[in-house]
């Protein structure tokens, strides 16, 4: 797993909408536990980072609706949203590669920046 850190205050919603591509709400069982594809962290300034595995692949369900994910990605240029939607739609019933979902507007942090910006904390002894 190659975790990358993308600063985005919509991290939770993006994670949820990614998961819904694989397991749409209309096919879930009451016993289903997961609702998110990836985790996220928050710092003391209420900023969020999505913990994104760019080596992962994910199945796209036959009943997946790509629009909710595109709607959450309103910060992405329209042409890129269209291309992303076309890519995901072309993979319905197949698998998508997470590395193909990273938009040009993504703000990536290094592990050092994660510590500097308070997403990871170091306890003082």
N, C-alpha and C positions, 0 to 999 in steps of 0.2 A: 504494500500500500504506500502510495506517495501522497501524503497529505499536503495540501496547499491551503493557504489562509487567504480568504477573500473578504475584505471589509465591506459589509453591506448591511444596512439596518433592516433589510427585508430577508435576512438569512433564514429565519424560521419559516416564513411563507414560501421562500424558494425551495427549501428542503421538503416542505409538505407537498408542494405542487410537483416536484420531481418524483416523489413517492407515488403520487396519484397517477402518474403515467404508467407505472408498473401495476398498481393496485387501485383502480378507480373506485370512488366511493360506492358506486352502484353494484360492485361485485364483492365488496367486503362483507365479512361475517361479523357478527357481534363479538365473537371471541378474538378477532384480530387485535393484536396489541400495538404494533407499530403504526405510526402515522407520518414518519419522517424518513428521508433517505440519508441525510447526514446530520451530524451534530453542529452546534454553534456555541460560541462563548460570548459573554458580555463583560465589558469593563465598567468601572465606576462612573463613567460619563454616559452610560446607557448607549454605547456603541456596540455593534455586533460584528462578529466574524464567522463566516461559514467555514467549517472544517471539511474540505472537499477532497475526495480521493479521485485524482485524475486518471488513475489506472483502472478504475472500476468500469464495468459494463452493467447494463440494466435492461431487462426485458421491457418492451413496450406492449401493453395489453391491447387486445383487439378493440376494446371499447374506450381506449384512452382518448381524452380530450386535451389537446395541446394548448388551447387558448388560455386557460387559467395560469399556466406557467408564463406564457408570453405577456399576459396582463400584469403580472408581478414584476416583469422585467421592463418596466416603462422607461427606465434610464438608458436602455439600449437603443441605438439608432433604428429607425423603422425598417430600413433595408436589411439590417442584421436580424431583426425580429422575424422578418419574412423568411429569410434563409434558414434560421433556426427552426421555425415552425415547419418548413418544408423538409428539413433533415429528419426531424422527429416523426413527422407524418409518414415519410418514406420507410421508416423503421417499424411501423406498427406491425405487430406479430413477430418482430425480430428483436435485436438488441441494439441499444445505442451505446456509444463510447462516451463516457463522461468528459473526456478531454475535448470532445467536439462541441461541448455546450458552454465553454468559457467565452463570454463576450469580450469584445475589445475594450469595453468600458470597465472591466473588472479591476478592482484595486487590490493588488496582491501584496501581502505583508510577508516579511521574512520572520523566522522564529525569533530573532533578536528584537524586531519591531513589536512582535506580540508581547514580549516582556516589557519593552520600553513604554508601550501604550496601555499597559495594565491588563491585558487579556490573560496573561499568565502571571501569577504572583510568586514571589520568592519570600518565604517566611524568614524574618530576621531571627537569629538565634541569640 
